Amino acid sequence: MMQPIDPSRIEVPDQAIVEILRTKTPAERLAMVFAANRTMRLRLAGHLRTYHPDWTDDEIQREIAKRMLGGSAAISPQSD
């Protein structure tokens, strides 16, 4: 069953950004999405390594996947 759209959670993009994105090809826009995803993963990995220096790379990657997939039971010593 689909959830109703909550208008308070919809962001209106800045018109300047919209104009810039319109000049990009679909491949360029996709490359931007992949770059943003990689940046987010790297930053999250750094954060997790700071709070969990004893975790293995596999544990870090599992936690990143859990958070990206919407897992609500994120493992951290505090609410990051």
TORMARTOR-742973 format. One record per atom (N, C-alpha, C, O, CB): x, y, z. Coordinates in steps of 0.1 Angstrom, whole numbers, padded with zeros to 4 digits, always signed. Each point is the difference from the previous one (the first is absolute). Glycine has a CB too. Layout:
<nodes>
XYZ;...
</nodes>
This chain:
<nodes>
+0008-0012+0000;-0008+0012+0000;+0009+0012+0000;+0009+0001+0008;-0028-0013+0004;+0016+0022-0021;+0008+0012-0001;-0004+0010+0011;-0011+0002+0004;+0013-0006-0028;+0009+0010+0029;-0002+0011+0010;-0004+0013-0007;+0005+0002-0011;+0012-0013+0027;-0025+0019-0010;-0004+0013-0006;+0012+0009+0001;+0009-0001+0009;-0033-0002-0003;+0025+0011-0016;+0012+0010-0001;-0002+0011+0011;-0011+0006+0001;+0014-0011-0026;+0007+0007+0033;+0000+0010+0010;+0006+0013-0006;+0013+0000-0002;-0011-0018+0021;-0010+0028-0022;+0005+0012-0006;+0011+0007+0008;+0009+0007-0006;-0031-0004-0004;+0023-0005+0023;+0010+0007+0008;+0014-0007-0002;+0010+0006+0004;-0027+0000+0013;+0018-0017-0024;+0012-0007-0002;+0005+0002-0015;+0011-0005-0003;-0017-0012+0020;-0001+0025-0025;+0004+0002-0013;+0008+0013-0001;-0004+0010+0005;-0016-0021-0014;+0032+0010+0003;+0009+0011-0001;-0001+0006-0014;-0001-0008-0010;+0017-0002+0026;-0017+0023-0017;-0001+0007-0013;+0015+0003-0004;+0007+0007+0007;-0031+0003-0002;+0028-0015-0017;+0014+0003-0004;+0002+0015-0004;-0009+0006-0005;+0011-0030-0003;+0010+0029+0011;+0003+0013-0004;+0000+0001-0015;+0005-0009-0007;+0009+0012+0028;-0019+0008-0026;-0002+0002-0015;+0014+0000-0007;+0001-0005-0011;-0022+0017+0015;+0031-0007+0003;+0013+0001-0007;+0006-0015-0001;+0006-0003-0011;-0002+0026+0021;-0007-0031-0001;+0005-0014+0000;-0008-0007-0011;+0006-0008-0008;+0000+0008+0032;-0019+0002-0025;-0008-0006-0011;+0005+0004-0013;+0001-0009-0009;-0021+0010+0023;+0024+0011-0016;+0005+0005-0013;+0013-0007-0003;+0003-0004-0012;-0014+0026+0014;+0020-0023+0007;+0013-0007-0002;-0003-0015-0003;+0007-0005-0010;+0005+0021+0026;-0020-0022-0009;-0003-0015-0003;-0006-0002-0014;+0002-0010-0006;-0005+0007+0031;-0005+0013-0029;-0006-0001-0014;+0011+0000-0011;-0002-0005-0011;-0019+0016+0020;+0033-0005-0006;+0010+0000-0010;+0008-0013+0000;+0008-0002-0010;-0006+0027+0013;-0004-0034+0007;+0008-0012+0000;-0007-0011-0007;-0013+0000-0002;+0021+0007+0024;+0000-0016-0028;-0006-0012-0007;-0004-0010+0011;+0004+0001+0012;+0010+0003-0032;-0023-0013+0017;-0004-0010+0009;+0013-0007+0006;+0000-0003+0012;-0022+0000-0024;+0031+0000+0004;+0012-0007+0005;+0008+0009+0010;+0005-0005+0010;-0003-0008-0032;-0001+0026+0019;+0006+0009+0010;-0007+0000+0013;+0006+0000+0011;+0002+0014-0030;-0022-0013+0018;-0008+0000+0013;+0002-0013+0008;+0001+0000+0012;-0017+0015-0023;+0017-0026+0004;+0002-0013+0006;+0013-0001+0007;+0002-0005+0011;-0017-0005-0028;+0026+0016+0010;+0013+0000+0005;+0000+0008+0013;+0008-0003+0010;+0002+0001-0033;-0017+0013+0024;-0001+0009+0012;-0006-0008+0011;+0004+0001+0012;-0006+0019-0026;-0008-0028+0011;-0007-0008+0011;+0010-0010+0005;+0001-0002+0012;-0024+0005-0023;+0030-0010+0002;+0010-0010+0005;+0011+0006+0008;+0004-0005+0010;-0009-0008-0030;+0010+0025+0016;+0010+0007+0008;-0005+0004+0013;+0007-0001+0010;+0003+0010-0031;-0022-0004+0022;-0006+0004+0013;-0001-0013+0009;+0002+0001+0012;-0015+0019-0023;+0008-0031+0005;-0001-0012+0008;+0013-0005+0005;+0001-0004+0012;-0020-0002-0026;+0030+0007+0006;+0013-0004+0004;+0005+0009+0012;+0006-0005+0009;-0001-0004-0032;-0007+0022+0021;+0004+0010+0010;-0007-0003+0014;+0006+0000+0010;-0002+0017-0028;-0017-0020+0017;-0007-0003+0012;+0005-0013+0007;+0001+0000+0012;-0021+0011-0022;+0023-0021+0002;+0005-0012+0006;+0014+0002+0006;+0002-0005+0011;-0015-0008-0028;+0021+0020+0011;+0014+0003+0005;-0001+0008+0013;+0007-0003+0010;+0002+0003-0033;-0018+0010+0024;-0002+0008+0012;-0006-0008+0011;+0004+0001+0012;-0007+0019-0026;-0007-0029+0011;-0006-0008+0010;+0011-0010+0005;+0000-0003+0012;-0023+0006-0022;+0031-0009+0001;+0010-0009+0005;+0010+0006+0009;+0004-0006+0010;-0006-0006-0031;+0006+0025+0018;+0009+0007+0009;-0007+0002+0014;+0007-0001+0010;+0004+0012-0030;-0023-0007+0020;-0008+0002+0012;+0000-0012+0009;+0003+0000+0012;-0017+0017-0024;+0010-0029+0005;-0001-0012+0007;+0014-0005+0006;+0001-0005+0011;-0021-0001-0026;+0030+0008+0007;+0014-0003+0005;+0004+0008+0012;+0007-0005+0009;-0001-0002-0032;-0011+0019+0023;+0004+0009+0012;-0007-0005+0013;+0006-0001+0010;-0004+0020-0026;-0015-0023+0014;-0007-0005+0012;+0002-0015+0003;-0003-0004+0011;-0014+0022-0016;+0022-0025-0005;+0001-0015+0002;+0014-0004-0006;+0000-0007-0010;-0025+0004+0009;+0036+0007+0007;+0013-0003-0005;+0003-0015+0000;+0009-0005-0007;-0001+0027+0015;-0016-0030+0000;+0003-0014+0000;-0008-0008-0010;+0002-0012-0002;+0001+0015+0026;-0012+0004-0032;-0007-0007-0010;+0008-0004-0012;+0009+0008-0004;-0029+0004+0011;+0017-0023-0014;+0007-0004-0012;-0006+0007-0012;-0010+0007+0002;+0015-0030+0008;+0002+0023-0021;-0006+0006-0012;-0013-0006-0004;-0009+0007-0004;+0032-0003-0004;-0025-0017+0010;-0013-0007-0003;-0011+0006+0009;-0011+0002-0004;+0023-0023-0003;-0009+0023+0020;-0010+0005+0009;-0003+0015-0004;-0012+0004+0001;+0021-0019+0018;+0001+0022-0023;-0003+0014-0005;-0009+0000-0012;-0010+0007+0000;+0032+0001+0009;-0019-0017-0018;-0008+0000-0013;-0014-0005+0003;-0010+0005-0006;+0031-0010-0007;-0023-0005+0022;-0013-0004+0004;-0008+0011+0006;-0012+0002-0003;+0021-0025+0007;-0003+0031+0005;-0007+0011+0006;-0004+0011-0010;-0011+0005+0001;+0023-0010+0020;-0003+0007-0030;-0003+0010-0011;-0012-0005-0008;-0009+0008-0003;+0033-0001+0002;-0024-0020-0003;-0011-0005-0007;-0013+0001+0007;-0011+0003-0005;+0027-0019-0006;-0015+0012+0024;-0013+0001+0009;-0005+0014+0000;-0012+0002-0001;+0021-0021+0015;-0001+0029-0012;-0005+0013+0001;-0005+0005-0014;-0010+0007+0000;+0026-0002+0018;-0009-0009-0029;-0005+0005-0013;-0013-0007-0003;-0008+0006-0008;+0031-0002+0001;-0026-0016+0012;-0012-0007-0003;-0011+0004+0010;-0011-0006-0001;+0024-0013-0009;-0011+0029+0018;-0010+0004+0009;-0001-0007+0013;-0010+0001+0007;-0002+0005-0027;+0022-0013+0024;+0000-0007+0013;-0001+0009+0011;+0008+0010+0001;+0006-0028-0011;-0023+0016+0019;-0002+0009+0011;+0008-0003+0013;+0000+0008+0009;-0023-0004-0018;+0029-0016+0008;+0008-0004+0012;+0015+0002-0002;+0008-0009+0001;-0025-0008+0004;+0021+0030-0009;+0014+0003-0002;+0008-0002+0012;-0005+0004+0011;-0002+0012-0029;+0018-0021+0017;+0009-0004+0012;+0009+0012+0002;+0009+0002-0008;-0010-0027+0003;+0000+0032+0016;+0008+0011+0003;-0001+0002+0015;-0010-0003+0006;+0008+0014-0028;+0013-0005+0028;+0000+0002+0015;-0010+0011+0004;-0004+0000+0011;+0027-0008-0010;-0026+0017-0010;-0009+0011+0002;-0009+0002-0012;+0003-0006-0011;+0013+0017+0027;-0026-0003-0015;-0008+0002-0013;+0008+0011-0008;-0001+0012+0002;-0021-0017+0010;+0029-0001-0022;+0010+0008-0008;-0007+0011-0007;+0006+0008-0008;+0008-0028+0005;
</nodes>
